[in-house]
Amino acid sequence: DAIVRAADEILAGRFPVFAMPAAELGFPPQWNRDPKTGKQAPLRFGKTLNYRDESIVGDIKYLWEPSRHAHLVTLAQAWHLSHDDQYAQGCRQLLESWFDQCPYPSRVHWTSSLEHSIRIVNWSFAWHLLGGDSATIFQGTTGEAFKQRWLTSVYQHCHFIAGHFSRYSSANNHLLGELAGLFVASVT
């Protein structure tokens, strides 16, 4: 019941984001808007964005948190437990909106390899909870197109991570997370 209630909150556009237990992000959310400050990150090549400058992106930790997609796992768990299609369709809608709003390699969500890795791990959990290759959201022509779009994004995430391993500040912690993401993507 707790998972289904949490999933219903997400479908209602209320996401837990750190100190904001029910941030009103909408459904689907504006992925490039910081829920804490309301600041909208610009559309440009991700690696050229200074994500540490709050005047450009807002509070980066609050902006990145929803795009780690932990809520996708909650929706997938709710579908796995209830087989209520609204939760599987919610996963699909969230992913499609993220792909549309965060095109490779533009925007603030294409700046940190660690963020990519966390997203891949959460995607893997959701993928398996939804039924893997035979998930209902992959049925039919549009379902197959969505599946290919998701797999393409996984490839793009891996390509980005492999080309941008962390160095300098927090490199060891981040590097372990980045390699974990690549490992999960390769065995899923």
N, C-alpha and C positions, 0 to 999 in steps of 0.2 A: 504493500500500500504506500509506503514512503517513497519508493522509486516512482510509482505512477503519479503520485502527487507532485513530486519534483519535476517530472516530465510535463505534467499539465501546466506548471508554472512557466516552464520554458516555452511551451506552445503559446502561452498567453503573453510572451514577450518579456518575462521577468527572469533575469539571469543572476545567479550569485557571482559577484565580482568583489573579492577581498572583503573590505569593510561594508560593502553595499550588498546585503543579503538578497535583495530583490531589485536589482537595477533595471529600470524600465528601458530596455533596449529596443523593444518592438520585435516583431517576428515577420520576416527575418530582420536581424539588426543591421544597422549601418556599421559595417566592419571596420571602417577607417575613421570612426569618430570615437574619441576618448569618452567613456561613459562618466568619468569623474568631472572633467572640465568642459565637455561638449566640443572641444577642439577637433576640427576635421583635418586629418593629415592630407597633404597634397598628393596628387597623382604625378609621380616621377619615378625614375629608375631607383629602386630600393637602396642600392648600395651608395647612392649619392646623398641620401637623406641623413641628416644629423639627428638621429632618433633620441639623442640625449638633450636636445634643445626643446624645452617645453613650449616655447613660443611657436614652434613649428608643428609639433605632434601632440602636445598635451602631456599627460603623465603616461609615459610609455608602458609602465607595468600594467596600468588599468586598460590601456588600449590593446595590449597584446593578450591579456588574460582570456577574453572571450574567444579569440582566435586560436587558442590552444585546443579548443573543441572538446573539453571534458563534458560539456552538456550533450554532445553527440552520443557519448557513451551512455549517459542517463536515458536519452530517448531510445537508444538501441536496447538497453536493458528493459525498459518499459514494454517495447515491442516483443522482446523475447519472452517476457513473463505473461503478457496479456494477448499477444497476437492481434492487437488492435492496430489496424493499418495506419491510423493517424500518426502513430509514433514513427513508423518506418518512413512515411511520406514527409514527416517533419525533418527527419535526417536528410532526406534527399533535397528538400527545399533549402535547408541551411547550407548544405554543401554547394548546391548550384548557385546560391546567392553569394557565397564566399568566392567561388571561382569567378563569377561575374565582376565582383567588386575588387578583387585582389589579383588582377591578371599577372601572370609570370612575366618578367621579374620586377614588376612595378609596385609601388606603394610601400608603406612602412612594414608590411608583413613579409617583405622580401629583403630584410636587412640582417636578421640574426639566424644563423644555422641552428642554434639550440632551439629556437621557437619552432622551426621546421621539424626538428626531431620529436619534440613533444607532441606536435600535431600528428605526425605519422604514427606514433605509439597509440594515441587516442583513436585515430582512424582505424588502426588494426583491430583494436578491441571492438569498435562499432561494426566493422566489416564482418567479423566472426559472429557477433551477437545477432546480426541481421540475417545470417545464413550463408555467408561467404558468396561464392560464385552463383549459387542458386537462390540468392535473396529475391524476395518478391519485387523489390524495387528495381531489379534488373530485367524483369520480364518484358517482352515485347520489343519493338523497334526503339521506342524512346527510352526504355529501361536499359537496353544494350548500349545506346549512345551515352546515357548517363554513366554507366559502368566504365566505358572507355574514357570518358572525361575524367572520372575519378582516378583511374589508373594512370592516365597521362599526368595528372597533378602529382601523384606519388612519384613518378619518374622525375618530374621537374623539381620536386623537393629534394630527392636524392642527388640530382645533378648539382643543385645549389649547395647542398651541404658539402659534398665532395670537393667543390671548388672554393669553399669559404670556411675552412676549418678555423676555429678560434685560435687566436694568438694573444700574447700579452696578458691583459687583465683577465683574471678568472679562467685562463685558458685550460688548465687541467680539468676543472669541474665541467666546463662547457664542452670540452673535447670528448670527455666520457659520454655525456649526454648525446652529442652529435653522432658518435660512433654507435651508440645504442639504437638511435633512430634508423641509421643505415642497416644495422643488423636486423631489426624488426621488419623493415621493408623487404629485406632480401629473403626472409624465411616465411613471410605471410602469404 
